[in-house]
């Protein structure tokens, strides 16, 4: 299929957040021509939920970066010990946070490009989006990648917290030998 194939049109109401394919299609898999009130309610709920996911990913991504910065810039003994023993974990946690924010941005950039294209093609295509457009597909992909990045960052934070709370016990020193003095 070409990038301009009109067989995969998506109505504008289904575009506000990625993943709205089931709500935007009729039972036959073709775009729905009219939406029932129940269909519209489900689509609105999906748009609300996915919008909240995007907000949460953004907050958590910036939070992971803030935790990293607080740890590496702190003079507290705890922070120094954490950086000394788990610097790689902290660095990867921060990278995950940065990636989550970056992919959040890319998702909205791809969405903007798809909107511009739908507007450019205009009334000839009922202002529909095409699932085959690179910008449309990239938008959905970035939506999922940013969630994976933030989940990985949170898992690393949990590992850091568990290891900091329950550090591995150092092996006990061997008992001192008794010396016989005579």
ABEGO torsion letter per residue (X at the ends): XBAABAAABBBAAAAABBGAAAAABBAAGBBBABBBAAAAAAAAAAAAAAAAAAAAAAAAAAAAAAAAAAAAABABAAAAAAAAAAAAAAAAAAAAAAAAAAAAAAAAAAAAAAAAAAAAAEAAAGGBBBAABAAAAAAAAAAAAAAAAAAAAAAAAAAAAAAAABBBBBBBBBBBBBBBBX
